[in-house]
Amino acid sequence: MAQINLDTVRKEFADDGRTIVAVNDLDLTIRDGEFLVLVGPSGCGKTTTLRSVAGLEEVTAGTITFDDEEVTDLRARDRDVAMVFQNYALYPHMNVRRNIGFGLRLSTDMSSKEIDRRVDDVAEMLGIEELLGKKPKALSGGQQQRVALGRAIVRDPEVFLMDEPLSNLDAKLRAQMRTELQELQHELDVTTVYVTHDQTEAMAMGDRIAIMNSGELQQVGTAEEVYRSPANEFVANFIGSPSINLLTATIEGDLLKGPGEFSYQLDDPSPVEGYDRVRVGIRPEDMTLVEDGIAASVTVVEPMGNENFCYMEMGDIDLTARIDSSLRPSPDETVEFGFEETALYLFDPETGEALKTMTDETDVAIEDYVTRPK
């Protein structure tokens, strides 16, 4: 196991005479034995960060250390990491046993008997003992993914690096493998960095989540911290499904005035002192349909079994509310909604920085992990 430290890591690429900054002065600590998930939209720099940790990309500036050893200039083979890719990268002409043990045969002087014993142990751990004699083409996607994991585990590395390893699986198998990966990582207690663009997957799996955008780290924290106390509007909008409702409101004393009939009186206007307008966020689950509230027109209602998603229009703004399954307003029907001030998110309209989040309880703890964009 190892603690990984990235100190002002920067990665630039040249493209037709232009310089593209893929990772911009990233400071990040991944704790010993932690399962950290790097998440963000396509092109945000998460895979480049992972490849830099692996030694597959040479960083432009900054340092990377494993515990107290700097590995910035070490080759990938000298870093004691194991990587699991989106495509399983199995050798089609080799059976499962040879695929799992290939790295050991190539990079160690272990005897064939010892390698076979380790392969057997890993196969038993993954529940694929009966597949050892089969070739990859005879395996399902989930089975191939377990073989790819076995090839990484058998090396007993200090660090696991996983680049969207579940993205090729169907939804049900993906959920199953998500649970199995967490159990496996807990059992092995190996420092793990996991890359995904799926924020639901990130929140379900990570001890902590590192959210990136445009090459910059936006926030690091537990799922609850980044959901309830986002550092900025980007994090609030990216984390959560359905997404948070966002609108721009003007400030008239303690009154927020927005599009359509949006009007909300603040009991505590102190977070927006000095502002004449503000960005307002309300999560769908915090909106309730009431008799005397803010009017909106229903467009679609999606029944989800235990709840309904109610999509509405308010002026030129689209809104989503998660409502009880017994409520089923009709399209074009006008409804009224309300919310508690404690559930209100407020953001600086220019920088996107959070002015008020859902709770204040986690603010002190989260400051240790937040890196705000420059």
N, C-alpha and C positions, 0 to 999 in steps of 0.2 A: 504493500500500500504506500501511497505517497500523497503529500499535499502539493498541489500545483499552483504556482504563482505566475501570473502574467503581469508584467510591469511595463506600462506604456507601450504595449505591443502595437505596431503599425505594419500594415501590409499594403503595398501599392503595386498596381499593375500598369504597364504601358499599353496603350491602345491607340494606334494611328497617330502617334505624337502626343496624345493626351495622357495624363496621369490619373488613374482611377484609384481612389482610396477605398479598399475593400474593408479594412479594419482600421479604425482611427483611434490611436492612443488608448488602447484597452487596458484597464486595470481590473483584475479579477483574481480572487483566491478561491480555489476549489479545495475544500477541506479533505483531510485524510479519511477515506472510507465513504465519502459523500456521493450521493447520486444527484448530480447537477444536470439540469436540462437547459440547453441553449435553444431559445425559440424566437421566432420572428418571421416576417414575410420573406418571400423569395428575394435574393439579392441583398439581404441585410448584413451578411458577413459571417453568419454562424458556421457554415461549413468551412470557410477559409480559416476561421479561428480554430476549428477542430483539426484541420490538416496542418496548421502551424504547430499545434501541440504535438501532433504525431510525428512531425519532422518531414512531412510530405511537401510543405511549403517553407521556403526560406523567408523569414520576416525581414522587413525593410529596416525596422528599428525596434528597440525594446528588448526585454529579456524574458526568458521562460525558465523557471526552475522547478525541479521535482525535489521536494524537501529542501535541502540546502545545496543541492547540486544543480549548477546551471547547465541546461541542455540545449540552449539556443542554437548552437552550431553543431550539435551532434546529429548524425544521420539517424533515420527512422529506426534502423535495425539495432542501434545502440541505446535506444531510449526505454526499452523494456515496456512497450505498450502493445496492446492487441486491438485491432480495429475490426468492426463489423460494419459492412457496407449495405447500402440500399439494395443493390443486386448482390446475390449471395456469393458470387465469384467462386463457385465450386468447380473442381476439375471434373469434366464430364466423363473422362475415361477411367477415373478412379472410383472405387467403391467408398462407402461412408467411412469405413475404418481408415483407409489410406488418406482420405481428405482430411479427417480430423488430425491424424498423426503426422501429416506431411511437414508441417513447420518444425516439429521436433526432429524429424529425420534430417532436415536441411540445416538446422542451426545448432544442434547439440550433438554430443558424442554418446548419448544414451543408447543402450542396447535395444534391439528390437523387442525383446521380452519386456523390458521396462516401459517402452513406449506403448506396447499393446496393453499393459496393465493400466497405464494412465488413461488410455483411450477408453478402455472398458469402464473405468470409474466415472469418467465424464459422461459416457453414453448412458450409464445407469442413472446419473443425476438428472439427465435431460429426458429420460424415458424413451430412448431410441435404441436400446440394445438389440432389438429384433431387426433393425435396419442396417446394421454394420456391414452386411454383405451386399447391399443394394447400391446401384449407381444413382446419381442425382435425378436422371430422367424418370426414374420409377417413383420418385417422392412427390408428395404434395408441397405446396408453398410453405406451409407451416413446418413440415418435416425438414425441408431444405434450410429454413431459417434456424432450426435447432442444430443442424449440422454446422452451419456457419458459426453459431454461438459456441458449439463444442470445440471448433478449431481455435477459437480465441481463448476459451477457458483452459484448455489442456496445457497451454504455455505458462499458466500461473503468473501472469504479468502484474506489474505494479499498478497499471492503469488500463481500464477499458475505454475505448472510444467508439461510439456508435453513431453512424450517420443515417438517420431515417430508416432503421432496419425493418420497420413494420409496414412501410408504405405500400408494399406490393401485396399485402394480405387483404382478404375481405373483412368486412366490419366485425363480424362475430369472432373470427379467428384473431383479428387484431386485438380485440378486447381481452381475449384469453391469453395471448402472448404478452400483453402489457402486464397482466397480473403475474405471469410466470417470470418475466424479466425482473420485476421488483423483488419477488421471493428469492430468485437466484442471486441477485446483487446483495440482498441482505444476508444470505447464507455465506457468500464468498467474502463479503465485507471488503470489496475492492473499489477504490476510487473510480468513479464512472462519469464520463461526460457524454451526454446523449443529445443529439441534434434532431429537432423536428420543427415543422412549420405549423403543426396542429396544436393549438393552445389548449384544447381539452386534454390531449395526451400529455402535454407538459404538466398541467395542473394535477393530473391523476398520478403521475409517476415520480416527479422530482422531490427530493428533500428540499431543494430550493430551485427556483427558476431564474435564469438570466435572460432578460428580454432585450433584443437588439433591434436597431433600425438604422438603416443607412450607414452601417459600419460602426455605429456607436452604441455603447451599453446604456440602456435607459434605466433599468432597475434590476436589482437582485433581491429575492426574498422568497418566503414560503408562498404557497398558493393563496392562502388567506391574506397575507400581507399585500401581495400585488393586486389582488382582487378588491379588497376593501380599502386599501390605502395606496392607490396608484401614484407614482411620482409625477405623472403628467397625463395629458389628454390622450397621447398615443397609447400608453399602457392601458388606460381605462377602456379605450375603444378596442384594443387588440385582445384583451383578456375578458372572457365572458361570452356565452352563447345562449340566447341571442345577444347581440352587441348592445352596449349601453346606448340609450337615447341621448343625442346631443343637439343642442340648439344655442343660438346666440341671443342674449337678452340685454336690454338696456337697464340701467339702474336709476331709479327715481326714489331717492331716500332709502327706505327699507323695502321697496317694491321692485320686483323683477318683472319686466315687460318683454314678452317675446312674440314670435309669430302667431298668427291667428288670434285666438282668445287667451293665449298664455299670459297669466298674471299670477304672481305668487309673492305673498308678503313674508319677509324674513323676520323671525323673532330676534335673530342675532346677525345684523348686517356687517359686523366687524371684519369678516374675511374679505369683503369687497370694498373696504374703505379706500378712497382715492381712485376708484375705477368708475368710468361712466358706462361701461358695458362689460360683459363677462360671458364665458362659455359655461353652459349649464349641462350637467349630466344626471340622468335618472336611469337606474337599471330596471329592466322590464319586470322583475319580480317585486320591485318596490312600488309599482303602480297598482292602484286598486280602482275598480269602477265604483263610483259614488253617485249620490243623487244631486249633490250641489258641489261641483268641482270645475275643472277646466274642460271645455268642450272639444271634441275631436270626432271626425267622421270615420266609421269603420270601413275598411276596404276588403279585408279577408280575415277569416278566422280558421286557424289550423288546429283541429283536435289532436292532442298527443296522448290521449288515454287518461292519464292522471291530471292533466291540465290542458288548457288551450292557449295558443299564441294568438293574440288579437292584434292585427296590424291596422293602424289608423293613420289618418292625415290630419294635420293641424296647420292651416296655412300652407306653406310650401315645405313643411317638415314631415317626414315619415316617422312614425312612432311604433314601438312594439311593447305590448304588455303581456305578462304571463298571468293568466286569470284562472279561476276555478273551472274545472271541467263541466260544472253544471251551468255555467254562463255561456251563452252562444248568441251574441248579438248578430244581427243580419248585416250584410254589405249595404253601405250607404246610410245605415242607421247612425244617428248622432248619439254618442255616449259622453259621459263626463268622468274624469279620472282625478285622483288625488294621490298625495304621497306625504310622508313625514319629512320634516326638515333634516332630521338626523340621517336620512338616506340620500340627501342632496349632495352632488359633487359640483364643485366650482373650479374653473380653470382660467388662468390668465389668457385673454384673447389673442395676445401676440406671441408669447413664448410657449403656451400650453402648460406651463407649470401649475401643479395643483395648489389651489388656495384653500380648499376645504374638501375633505374626503369623508367617507361614511362614518368613520370613528376616529378618535384621537388616541385610543389606548395603545395602538401599535406604533405610533409615530417615533417614539424614542428608540425602540428596538430596531426599527427598520432603517434608521439613519446609518447604522453600521454597515448596511449592505447596499445603500443607494449610491449610484454614481449618476449624477445629473449630466445631461449632454451640455457641451460647451456652447 
